[in-house]
Amino acid sequence: MGGGANSDSDPNSGSGSGPGTGPTGPAGPAGSSTGTGTTTETSTAGGGFAVAAANAVRRPRTSARAVPRTRKARLRVAKADPWSVMKVSFLLSIALGVCTIVAVAVLWMVMNAMGVFSAISGTISQATQSGDASGGFEIESFLSLPKVLLFTTVIAVIDVVLATALATLGAFIYNLSAGFVGGVEVTLAEDE
């Protein structure tokens, strides 16, 4: 019986199953008391897989994105619709006619305020005055604001009709010439 006591108290004996006893206790890689090494192999394989997965993910390169790319496309205007050209040219010529009428009215008011018409009228009436005391040509009555605006409106209406007709005729001529030579090529660019 004394031998049993000696065997239980021996720290180097491999029969003890408590933690920290035996050569595979705390010295084992995963803290297991069996010492088979299967846990160590599994953890190594898992770590290797994590490293391989991290290397497999591609990270975007910042140096390649620093220079913006420009996409370009070459297109050809093969046909111009005469109806749409007529509508657009009609609206643009109306806008141009209204701007012309307003500009002439403002210019007439500025010139009248500066006294240009009275000075020109005095000079012309002196030049056209006959020997008797009869007055010469009165330019102020000829260049009054209603007469100037009426004349400008007539010119604007003629401009609307002519510009619309010429633009529509130009669309027909472009369609004929595009059938022979292929039309106008346009390069479009898009910034990313």
Salt bridges, closest charged atoms under 4 A:
GLU185 OE1 - ARG74 NH2 2.38
GLU190 OE1 - ARG71 NH2 2.53
GLU192 OE1 - ARG69 NH2 3.61
